[in-house]
Amino acid sequence: MCLICGFIGCGLENKYESHNVKHYEQTQHIYSIEIETKFVYDHSKQSYVHRLLQNSEDGKLLEIKTSEKEIQTKIEAIIADFNTVMTSQVCYMLAFFFITN
């Protein structure tokens, strides 16, 4: 998912056919997040942004302590946002097709 605009696309398994990579190429939105792992990917450097999760003293990765309730709340918020975007797009498309036909 794009961290700039919220675009949701397939992952990075195939860099040449990924919707996230195509979105980056079209918009230059650099950062996306993998929902399951919560890793942030920097498309401009083609690498994960682990430095955002590193301890400044020793450089070790920090553990993110998230409860199941927090995770579920975030997932529900993403689903609600997705449904809102999809509803607005369908309404826009219906209006467009009724106006042009």
KOLSE-450891 format. One record per residue (C-alpha): z, x, y; residue number from 1; residue in three letters. Coordinates in nm, 2 decimals. Layout:
residues N
NODE, pz, px, py, num, residu
NODE, Z, X, Y, NUM, ALA
...
***
This chain:
residues 101
NODE, pz, px, py, num, residu
NODE, 0.00, 0.00, 0.00, 1, MET
NODE, -0.09, 0.13, 0.34, 2, CYS
NODE, 0.21, 0.22, 0.55, 3, LEU
NODE, 0.02, 0.16, 0.87, 4, ILE
NODE, -0.13, -0.18, 0.83, 5, CYS
NODE, 0.00, -0.31, 0.49, 6, GLY
NODE, -0.34, -0.30, 0.31, 7, PHE
NODE, -0.28, -0.34, -0.06, 8, ILE
NODE, -0.53, -0.16, -0.29, 9, GLY
NODE, -0.54, 0.00, -0.63, 10, CYS
NODE, -0.37, 0.34, -0.68, 11, GLY
NODE, -0.49, 0.70, -0.69, 12, LEU
NODE, -0.58, 0.73, -1.06, 13, GLU
NODE, -0.95, 0.77, -0.97, 14, ASN
NODE, -0.97, 0.93, -0.63, 15, LYS
NODE, -1.34, 0.85, -0.59, 16, TYR
NODE, -1.32, 0.48, -0.67, 17, GLU
NODE, -0.97, 0.40, -0.53, 18, SER
NODE, -0.95, 0.12, -0.28, 19, HIS
NODE, -0.67, 0.31, -0.11, 20, ASN
NODE, -0.89, 0.62, -0.06, 21, VAL
NODE, -1.18, 0.40, 0.07, 22, LYS
NODE, -0.93, 0.23, 0.31, 23, HIS
NODE, -0.82, 0.58, 0.43, 24, TYR
NODE, -1.18, 0.69, 0.48, 25, GLU
NODE, -1.27, 0.37, 0.68, 26, GLN
NODE, -0.95, 0.35, 0.89, 27, THR
NODE, -0.80, 0.70, 0.89, 28, GLN
NODE, -0.46, 0.55, 0.80, 29, HIS
NODE, -0.30, 0.86, 0.65, 30, ILE
NODE, 0.00, 0.73, 0.46, 31, TYR
NODE, 0.02, 0.49, 0.16, 32, SER
NODE, 0.32, 0.42, -0.07, 33, ILE
NODE, 0.32, 0.36, -0.44, 34, GLU
NODE, 0.53, 0.05, -0.48, 35, ILE
NODE, 0.67, 0.13, -0.82, 36, GLU
NODE, 0.77, 0.49, -0.75, 37, THR
NODE, 0.82, 0.47, -0.38, 38, LYS
NODE, 0.64, 0.79, -0.33, 39, PHE
NODE, 0.45, 0.84, -0.01, 40, VAL
NODE, 0.10, 0.98, -0.03, 41, TYR
NODE, -0.07, 1.17, 0.26, 42, ASP
NODE, -0.44, 1.11, 0.22, 43, HIS
NODE, -0.53, 1.38, 0.48, 44, SER
NODE, -0.36, 1.65, 0.27, 45, LYS
NODE, -0.43, 1.48, -0.06, 46, GLN
NODE, -0.07, 1.53, -0.17, 47, SER
NODE, 0.26, 1.34, -0.19, 48, TYR
NODE, 0.50, 1.37, 0.10, 49, VAL
NODE, 0.81, 1.49, -0.07, 50, HIS
NODE, 0.93, 1.67, 0.24, 51, ARG
NODE, 1.04, 1.33, 0.38, 52, LEU
NODE, 1.29, 1.31, 0.09, 53, LEU
NODE, 1.42, 1.66, 0.09, 54, GLN
NODE, 1.76, 1.79, 0.19, 55, ASN
NODE, 1.72, 2.01, 0.49, 56, SER
NODE, 1.98, 2.26, 0.37, 57, GLU
NODE, 1.86, 2.35, 0.02, 58, ASP
NODE, 1.52, 2.17, 0.00, 59, GLY
NODE, 1.62, 1.97, -0.30, 60, LYS
NODE, 1.48, 1.62, -0.34, 61, LEU
NODE, 1.72, 1.35, -0.24, 62, LEU
NODE, 1.79, 1.06, -0.48, 63, GLU
NODE, 1.73, 0.72, -0.33, 64, ILE
NODE, 2.01, 0.49, -0.43, 65, LYS
NODE, 1.87, 0.14, -0.43, 66, THR
NODE, 2.03, -0.16, -0.61, 67, SER
NODE, 1.83, -0.40, -0.82, 68, GLU
NODE, 1.90, -0.67, -0.56, 69, LYS
NODE, 1.75, -0.45, -0.28, 70, GLU
NODE, 1.45, -0.38, -0.49, 71, ILE
NODE, 1.40, -0.75, -0.57, 72, GLN
NODE, 1.44, -0.84, -0.20, 73, THR
NODE, 1.18, -0.59, -0.10, 74, LYS
NODE, 0.94, -0.71, -0.37, 75, ILE
NODE, 0.99, -1.07, -0.26, 76, GLU
NODE, 0.92, -0.97, 0.10, 77, ALA
NODE, 0.60, -0.79, 0.00, 78, ILE
NODE, 0.49, -1.09, -0.20, 79, ILE
NODE, 0.56, -1.32, 0.10, 80, ALA
NODE, 0.37, -1.09, 0.34, 81, ASP
NODE, 0.08, -1.08, 0.09, 82, PHE
NODE, 0.07, -1.46, 0.06, 83, ASN
NODE, 0.08, -1.50, 0.43, 84, THR
NODE, -0.22, -1.26, 0.48, 85, VAL
NODE, -0.41, -1.42, 0.20, 86, MET
NODE, -0.35, -1.77, 0.33, 87, THR
NODE, -0.47, -1.67, 0.68, 88, SER
NODE, -0.78, -1.50, 0.54, 89, GLN
NODE, -0.87, -1.81, 0.33, 90, VAL
NODE, -0.82, -2.03, 0.64, 91, CYS
NODE, -1.04, -1.80, 0.84, 92, TYR
NODE, -1.31, -1.79, 0.58, 93, MET
NODE, -1.31, -2.17, 0.54, 94, LEU
NODE, -1.34, -2.21, 0.92, 95, ALA
NODE, -1.62, -1.96, 0.93, 96, PHE
NODE, -1.82, -2.13, 0.65, 97, PHE
NODE, -1.77, -2.48, 0.80, 98, PHE
NODE, -1.89, -2.36, 1.14, 99, ILE
NODE, -2.19, -2.17, 1.00, 100, THR
NODE, -2.30, -2.44, 0.76, 101, ASN
***
